[in-house]
Amino acid sequence: MLDRSLLRIQDLRNHRAIFISDIHGEKDLLEVLLEKVHYIPGQDTLFLLGDLIEKGSASLETLRWVMTLARNERVIVLKGNNDEAEQLLEDKIPLPMKLGYLRTRRSLISEMACEQGMTIDEKTDFKALRRRLTEAYAEEFVFLRDLPLIAAGPGYAAVHSSLQDAQDLTNNDPCLILKDNDFLLKSSVKFPYPVIVGHMPTVALSDRQGNCGVHFLKDRNILAIDGGCGMHAHGQLNALIVQDGNFRQFQTASADRLPRCRVLADQAATPEDQQVFVRYFESEIEVVEENNEFLRVRHKATQRLLEIPRSALRMIEGKPHCFNSTSCWLALRQGEEVAVIQTYADRSFCKMNGQLGWVGNAVLETK
């Protein structure tokens, strides 16, 4: 059962609400996005649905700014699984696991240690580190510990990862609210009102066309909004915007750091029956043909064919894999603009309105 103190009730009627999730320490993108949607403090209601920190470039700075924002009663901040970073200081986590995490990912803990002039390696006394950081950053840790898990009101609910019972919100598992990797992909739970979630990057929701934008799972009444910010080169920070609690006419916006390029000529899209997007949990492939910079491969999970850059090939336990690769060429019109993720000899991996795909370099403006 969920303690009622972990619920935040907020009526959305008669004003605008902005939902953002999974900032992952990218404070500058949050600033850009709030400016883009013309956020008005004290007038709009701002929801931040967890995973404020970890993996991105500035977790400590992001956390401090969120704490400042949260002084406004119309800012509702929920907890995500990554917001429990303080657990990295606990004795129950083996030292090799701690070091492996802190060496391969940007973390709130490593940023705090750096600010205190402390290094983290095999010789680190984690008991002394814990004492130093919990004393120096008591306010930050208390803020993260005390974050609620569910925001709700007439006609909606919002959580970081998943909701099981929409009728009695206290009848939900706190652990699954924070982290439920199966909720969007395998669960069939349907809701009587819109439920807004983050946690799972929306690009993983289709094995046909990768799209980082907000997804409305209409049959289940779920709005998934995690754009993969701080996680992938193609990631973005999404905003879901609702006026007067009317989720039938929501708007979206996004922010990323990718350079833009103008399209000089029309380009046709890949037919749906030839589309494949290789998701991270279905990444095994079979190499069919090698052709200089690109490989022709068969995706094991779907048996569909696609070309991937040779540089995208990964060998895992002796088997070939690739991640977030696609067969799709984007449908484009002259004069449109795309975000360029990676450029190769004859094509570029791009994004258009959240949708991932290829663009021939011949139709892109050179700078």
C-alpha positions in Angstrom: 0.0 0.0 0.0 1.1 3.6 -0.7 1.2 6.1 2.1 -1.1 9.1 1.3 1.7 11.4 2.1 3.3 10.3 -1.2 0.3 11.6 -3.2 0.0 15.1 -4.5 -3.5 16.3 -5.5 -3.6 19.1 -8.1 -6.7 20.3 -10.0 -5.8 21.2 -13.6 -9.1 23.0 -14.5 -8.9 26.7 -15.4 -5.2 26.8 -16.1 -2.4 25.3 -18.2 -0.4 22.3 -17.2 3.1 21.3 -18.5 4.3 17.7 -17.9 8.1 16.9 -18.3 9.9 13.8 -17.4 13.4 12.3 -17.3 15.6 15.4 -17.4 18.6 13.3 -16.4 20.8 16.2 -15.3 20.4 18.2 -18.5 19.5 21.6 -16.9 20.2 23.6 -20.1 17.6 21.6 -22.1 15.0 22.1 -19.3 15.7 25.8 -19.5 15.3 25.8 -23.3 12.1 23.8 -23.2 10.4 26.0 -20.5 11.3 29.0 -22.6 10.0 27.3 -25.7 6.6 26.6 -24.2 6.5 30.1 -22.6 6.2 28.7 -19.1 4.8 31.3 -16.6 5.7 30.5 -13.0 2.8 30.8 -10.6 0.3 30.8 -13.4 1.1 27.4 -15.2 1.3 24.2 -13.3 4.6 22.4 -14.0 5.0 18.7 -13.4 8.4 17.1 -13.3 7.9 13.3 -13.3 11.1 12.1 -11.9 14.6 11.1 -13.0 15.8 14.6 -12.5 19.4 13.5 -12.2 22.0 10.9 -13.3 23.5 10.2 -16.7 23.4 13.7 -18.0 26.0 16.5 -17.9 25.0 18.5 -14.7 23.0 16.5 -12.1 23.9 18.7 -9.1 23.2 22.0 -10.9 19.9 20.6 -12.3 18.8 19.4 -8.8 19.5 22.8 -7.3 17.5 24.6 -9.9 14.6 22.1 -9.6 14.6 22.7 -5.8 14.3 26.5 -6.6 11.5 25.9 -9.0 9.7 23.7 -6.4 9.3 26.6 -4.0 6.4 27.6 -6.2 3.2 25.6 -5.1 2.3 25.1 -8.7 5.5 23.1 -9.4 5.0 19.4 -8.6 8.1 17.2 -8.6 7.8 13.4 -8.4 10.5 10.9 -7.6 12.0 8.6 -10.2 14.2 5.6 -9.7 17.4 7.5 -10.6 16.6 10.1 -8.0 17.6 7.5 -5.3 21.2 8.1 -6.2 22.0 8.4 -2.4 21.8 4.6 -2.3 25.2 4.5 -4.1 26.7 5.5 -0.8 25.2 2.6 1.1 27.3 -0.4 2.3 24.8 -2.9 0.9 26.0 -2.1 -2.7 29.2 -3.9 -3.4 32.3 -1.7 -4.1 32.9 -3.0 -7.7 29.3 -2.2 -8.6 29.6 1.3 -7.1 32.9 2.0 -8.9 31.5 0.5 -12.2 28.5 2.8 -12.1 30.4 6.0 -11.0 33.1 5.4 -13.6 30.8 4.8 -16.6 28.1 7.3 -15.9 27.8 10.9 -14.8 26.3 10.8 -11.3 25.1 13.2 -8.7 27.4 11.4 -6.2 30.5 11.9 -8.4 29.6 15.5 -9.0 29.2 16.1 -5.2 32.5 14.4 -4.5 34.3 16.5 -7.2 32.8 19.7 -5.7 34.2 18.6 -2.3 37.6 17.9 -3.8 37.3 14.2 -3.3 38.2 11.4 -5.7 36.4 8.1 -6.1 38.5 5.0 -6.9 39.5 1.7 -5.3 41.1 3.5 -2.4 38.0 5.6 -1.6 36.7 5.2 2.0 33.0 5.2 1.2 32.0 5.5 4.9 34.0 8.8 5.0 32.6 9.8 1.7 29.0 9.2 2.9 29.6 11.2 6.0 31.1 14.1 4.1 28.4 14.2 1.4 25.4 13.7 3.6 26.5 16.5 5.8 27.5 18.9 2.9 24.4 18.1 0.9 21.8 17.4 3.6 19.2 19.7 2.0 19.6 18.1 -1.5 19.3 14.6 -0.1 16.2 15.4 2.0 14.5 17.0 -1.0 15.1 13.8 -3.1 14.0 11.5 -0.2 10.8 13.3 0.4 9.5 13.6 -3.1 6.0 12.3 -3.7 5.3 9.4 -6.1 1.9 10.2 -7.7 0.3 13.4 -8.8 -3.4 13.2 -9.5 -6.6 15.2 -9.7 -10.0 15.2 -11.6 -9.5 13.2 -14.8 -5.8 12.3 -14.7 -2.8 10.8 -12.8 0.9 11.2 -13.3 3.8 8.9 -12.2 7.3 8.2 -13.1 7.1 4.7 -14.4 3.8 2.8 -13.9 0.4 2.7 -12.2 -1.5 -0.5 -11.5 -4.7 0.7 -9.8 -6.3 4.0 -11.0 -9.4 3.6 -8.8 -7.5 3.5 -5.4 -4.2 5.2 -5.8 -3.0 4.0 -2.4 -3.3 0.5 -3.8 -0.1 0.8 -5.9 3.3 -0.7 -5.4 5.9 2.1 -4.7 8.7 0.1 -6.3 6.8 -0.4 -9.5 5.8 3.3 -9.5 9.5 4.1 -9.6 10.7 1.4 -12.0 8.6 -0.9 -14.1 10.3 -1.8 -17.4 7.4 -3.9 -18.5 4.6 -1.4 -18.0 4.5 0.2 -21.5 5.8 -2.8 -23.5 4.2 -5.9 -21.9 1.3 -4.8 -19.6 -2.2 -4.6 -20.8 -3.6 -2.4 -18.0 -6.2 0.1 -19.3 -7.2 3.3 -17.5 -10.5 5.2 -17.2 -8.7 8.5 -17.4 -5.3 9.7 -18.9 -2.2 8.5 -17.1 1.1 10.3 -17.8 4.3 8.4 -17.5 8.0 8.7 -18.2 10.9 6.2 -17.5 10.8 4.2 -20.7 12.1 6.2 -23.7 9.3 6.3 -26.3 11.7 5.4 -29.1 11.5 1.8 -27.8 7.7 1.6 -28.3 7.8 0.5 -32.0 9.9 -1.9 -34.0 8.9 -0.2 -37.2 9.6 3.5 -36.9 11.6 5.0 -34.1 10.0 8.2 -32.6 11.3 10.1 -29.6 8.2 12.2 -29.2 5.2 12.0 -26.9 3.2 8.8 -27.6 -0.5 8.5 -26.8 -1.4 4.9 -26.3 -5.0 5.4 -27.0 -6.3 1.9 -26.3 -4.8 2.1 -22.8 -5.3 5.9 -22.1 -1.6 6.4 -21.4 0.6 9.3 -22.4 4.3 8.3 -22.5 6.6 11.3 -22.6 10.2 10.2 -22.0 12.2 11.4 -25.0 15.5 9.7 -24.0 17.1 13.0 -22.9 20.6 12.3 -21.5 20.4 8.7 -22.7 20.9 8.7 -26.5 22.5 11.0 -29.1 19.0 11.3 -30.7 17.3 11.9 -27.3 15.2 14.9 -26.6 13.4 16.5 -23.6 9.6 16.4 -24.2 6.8 18.6 -22.8 3.1 17.6 -22.8 0.9 20.7 -22.6 -2.7 20.5 -21.5 -5.1 23.4 -21.2 -7.9 23.3 -18.5 -7.4 19.6 -18.0 -8.5 18.7 -21.5 -6.3 15.8 -22.5 -8.2 15.3 -25.8 -6.5 18.4 -27.2 -3.0 18.2 -25.8 0.1 19.8 -27.4 3.7 18.8 -27.3 7.1 20.5 -27.6 10.7 19.3 -27.3 14.3 20.4 -27.0 17.7 18.8 -27.9 21.2 20.0 -28.8 21.3 18.6 -32.4 22.3 20.9 -35.3 19.6 21.7 -37.9 19.9 21.5 -41.6 17.5 22.6 -44.4 16.0 20.1 -46.9 16.6 21.1 -50.5 14.4 18.6 -52.2 11.5 16.1 -51.5 12.4 12.7 -50.3 10.1 9.6 -50.2 9.5 7.6 -47.1 10.3 3.9 -46.7 7.1 1.8 -47.2 5.7 0.5 -43.9 6.3 -3.2 -44.8 10.0 -2.5 -45.1 10.4 -0.5 -41.9 12.4 -1.8 -39.0 13.7 -0.1 -35.9 16.2 -2.1 -33.7 15.3 -1.5 -30.1 17.9 -1.9 -27.4 16.3 -5.1 -25.9 16.0 -6.8 -29.4 19.4 -5.9 -30.7 20.8 -9.1 -32.1 21.4 -9.2 -35.8 22.9 -11.4 -38.5 25.3 -9.8 -41.0 24.1 -10.7 -44.6 26.4 -8.6 -46.7 29.3 -6.2 -46.2 29.5 -3.0 -48.3 32.2 -0.6 -47.3 30.7 1.9 -44.8 27.4 0.0 -44.4 26.4 -3.6 -43.6 23.3 -5.3 -44.8 21.9 -7.2 -41.8 18.9 -9.2 -40.7 17.2 -8.3 -37.5 16.8 -11.5 -35.5 13.6 -10.5 -33.6 11.6 -9.4 -36.7 13.6 -11.1 -39.6 13.5 -7.8 -41.5 16.4 -6.6 -43.4 18.2 -3.2 -43.0 21.5 -1.5 -43.6 23.5 -0.3 -40.6 26.7 1.7 -40.4 29.7 -0.5 -39.8 30.5 1.6 -36.8 27.1 0.6 -35.2 28.1 -3.1 -35.1 28.7 -4.4 -31.6 29.9 -7.9 -30.6 28.3 -9.2 -27.4 29.3 -12.7 -26.2 30.4 -13.4 -29.7 27.2 -12.4 -31.4 26.6 -9.3 -33.6 24.3 -6.6 -32.2 23.3 -3.0 -33.1 21.2 -0.5 -31.2 18.7 2.1 -32.3 19.4 1.5 -36.0 16.7 1.8 -38.6 15.8 1.0 -42.2 13.6 4.0 -42.5 14.2 7.0 -44.8 12.3 10.1 -43.7 9.4 11.6 -45.7 10.6 15.1 -46.4 9.5 18.2 -48.3 11.7 20.9 -49.7 12.2 23.7 -47.3 11.7 21.6 -44.2 14.4 21.3 -41.5 15.9 18.2 -39.9 18.1 17.6 -36.9 21.3 15.9 -37.9 22.5 13.1 -35.5 25.3 11.6 -37.5 26.7 12.1 -41.1 28.1 9.4 -43.3 29.5 9.4 -46.9 26.2 9.5 -48.8 23.5 9.9 -46.1 22.8 11.3 -42.6 21.0 9.8 -39.7 18.4 12.5 -38.8 15.4 13.3 -36.8 12.2 15.1 -38.0 9.5 15.9 -35.4 10.9 13.2 -33.2 10.9 10.6 -35.9 14.3 8.9 -36.7 15.5 8.0 -40.2 17.9 8.5 -43.0 18.3 11.5 -45.3 20.4 11.5 -48.5 23.2 14.1 -48.2 22.3 15.2 -51.8 19.0 16.7 -50.5 20.6 18.4 -47.5 22.0 22.0 -47.5 25.7 22.1 -47.0 27.2 24.7 -44.6 
